[in-house]
Amino acid sequence: MTANQNLVIYDENCELCKQLADWASKKISGDFKFVDSNFIDHERYGLDQTELDKYVWLIRSNFEKSKGANAIAELLKHMDFKWKILGSIISIFPFTFIASAIYWLVAKNRQRFKGICS
């Protein structure tokens, strides 16, 4: 991770996660690096493998961390206008709560998306 680079950590073993990380990496502006959770030193970022398996993580260049729906909202804010709006809406209560619930539901059932994403 370089001085001004933001790190997005996702689960490469999840087909849905891979597809979404690939999609986001093509749409996002700024200095973001998308990394498979299997290929990072999780201790360097104060994370354990359980946390990496459960959430997508955004680690900013200053080592500030966001996870799950909050990380996704932050990523959306660095995309084009329509995605910036969605990211901003997700960041406002009660939408934060709703986005977190949706994230939890999708994450819990993400292996069921395997056939859809392949």
C-alpha positions, -999 to 999 in steps of 0.1 A, spaced: 0 0 0 15 33 -10 12 66 9 -20 78 -8 -35 44 -17 -67 30 -2 -70 -7 1 -102 -27 -6 -100 -62 8 -125 -88 -4 -130 -125 -3 -116 -140 -35 -133 -174 -27 -167 -158 -31 -177 -155 -67 -201 -126 -59 -174 -107 -41 -149 -112 -70 -175 -100 -96 -184 -69 -75 -147 -61 -68 -140 -64 -105 -169 -42 -114 -160 -16 -88 -124 -14 -98 -134 -4 -133 -158 23 -121 -139 38 -92 -118 70 -94 -89 77 -71 -62 55 -58 -78 23 -47 -62 -11 -48 -84 -42 -46 -68 -71 -28 -79 -107 -21 -80 -113 16 -59 -144 13 -29 -123 1 -26 -97 28 -9 -96 62 -41 -92 81 -23 -85 114 -7 -54 98 -43 -39 96 -55 -52 129 -78 -77 114 -83 -114 119 -93 -140 93 -129 -142 107 -133 -105 100 -119 -108 65 -142 -137 57 -173 -118 70 -169 -84 55 -154 -63 26 -130 -38 41 -119 -4 31 -86 7 47 -77 43 39 -42 55 35 -43 68 71 -53 32 82 -89 43 91 -111 13 85 -147 8 72 -164 -26 68 -194 -40 51 -221 -16 40 -202 14 52 -172 4 31 -194 0 1 -210 34 6 -176 50 8 -165 32 -24 -197 43 -42 -189 79 -33 -158 77 -55 -176 66 -86 -196 86 -111 -225 108 -101 -254 83 -98 -232 60 -76 -220 90 -55 -257 98 -48 -264 62 -38 -233 61 -16 -243 94 1 -279 81 7 -266 49 22 -245 69 46 -275 86 61 -296 71 89 -320 52 86 -306 41 52 -274 30 69 -294 6 90 -312 -7 59 -280 -11 39 -263 -29 67 -293 -53 69 -292 -60 32 -254 -64 33 -258 -90 62 -285 -109 43 -264 -110 10 -232 -119 29 -249 -147 48 -262 -162 16 -234 -152 -8 -225 -188 -17 -260 -192 -32 -251 -165 -58 -223 -188 -73 -244 -199 -103 -257 -164 -110 -222 -148 -110 -203 -174 -129 
